[in-house]
């Protein structure tokens, strides 16, 4: 499994799930991001996440395919 560290932008407390998937390049497009979420292929902290615009915050771990995305606040 490939681990990706994602840091939220300064001043932002979350990123919508489909934007995170696009920003980390684990999907090729926004429509693909929406599809994989709706199909139940994305886990948030070990639980299936079906909300495309779920607010992903510091400490969340997102798993999709062979990717694990760890989200953190800027230091």
N, C-alpha and C positions, 0 to 999 in steps of 0.2 A: 504494500500500500504506500502510495506517495503522499507524504505529508506536506501541506502548504501552510505557511504562516501568513495570515492576513491581518494587517493593522488598519483599524478604522481611521478615517481622516480626523485631523485635529478639529475639535469642536463638535464632532458628530458622535452620537451615542449608539447608533445602530446602522445597519445596512439591510435593505430588503433582500430576501433570500434569492430571488431570481437575478438581482443585480450582482450579488456575491458570486453566484455561479458563473456569470459572464465575466466579471472582473478577474477571476482567478483562471479563466480560460479552460475550465473543465467541461464546458459546453461551447458549441460553435456559434450559437445565436440566442436571442431572447426567446424566440418561439420554442427552441429546443429546451431551454431552461424551464419554461412553463410546462412543457410536455412531461419532462422527467419528474417534476414536482407533483403534478396532477396524477401521474401514474403510480405514485407512492415509492419512487426509487431513491428518495433523498431522506436521510436520517438526520435529525437534530438531537444531539445529546442522547443517541441511542433509540429515539422514538421517531416513527415515520412522521414527516412534516408535510401536510397537504396544502398549506397556505402559501401561495406564490409570493405574497408580500409580507410574510412573517418577518418581524423585526429581529434580526440577528445581532446579538450584543456581545460585549466582552466576555470571554470564557466559553462561549458556545463552540461546539465541535460539530461540523457538518460532514457527513459521509455520503459520497456518491461514487458509484463504480469503484475504481481503485484509488480514489482520492479521499484524503481526510484533511479538512480545512479547519485550522484552529484560529479563532478570531480573538484579537486583543486590542486594547486601547493604546494610543501612542504614548511612549514613555517620556 
